[in-house]
Amino acid sequence: MRTKLFMTLLLLLTSQAGQAFACAVCSAAPQSKTTQSMEMAIWFLMSAVMLVLGGVGALSFHLWRHARMPLEPHQELTEEDLKQYD
């Protein structure tokens, strides 16, 4: 009984393989319009993600660099400790 079930399952799994290889997307036929369109879509989405991550990285670098700069002279005067004059 087990052998019969195993053979039936094996037959079902292998019979669908021919249909999967016939698909232009699955077999990646380079001349197919579908494959070319999917490649362009993938490249576009990858570049969109990289642009967003690059923007976050650039903003982080900008904030880090400007946080290390000394205060301007007019800002130093406004943040002066005035308790010594009380």
C-alpha angles and dihedrals in degrees: 000000000000093000092051092050091047093050092048091050091047091050092051093049095047095044091063094052093080092056092050093052091051092062114099092218095049096045092038098228102195095209094054118107090218092057093047091049092050091049091053091047091051092048091048093051092046091051091048091054091047092050091053093046090046090052092051090049093048092049091049091050091047093051092045092050095047093045089062095052118105119251120267115253093250091052092050090058094051092050094048118133106247098181091099090067096054 
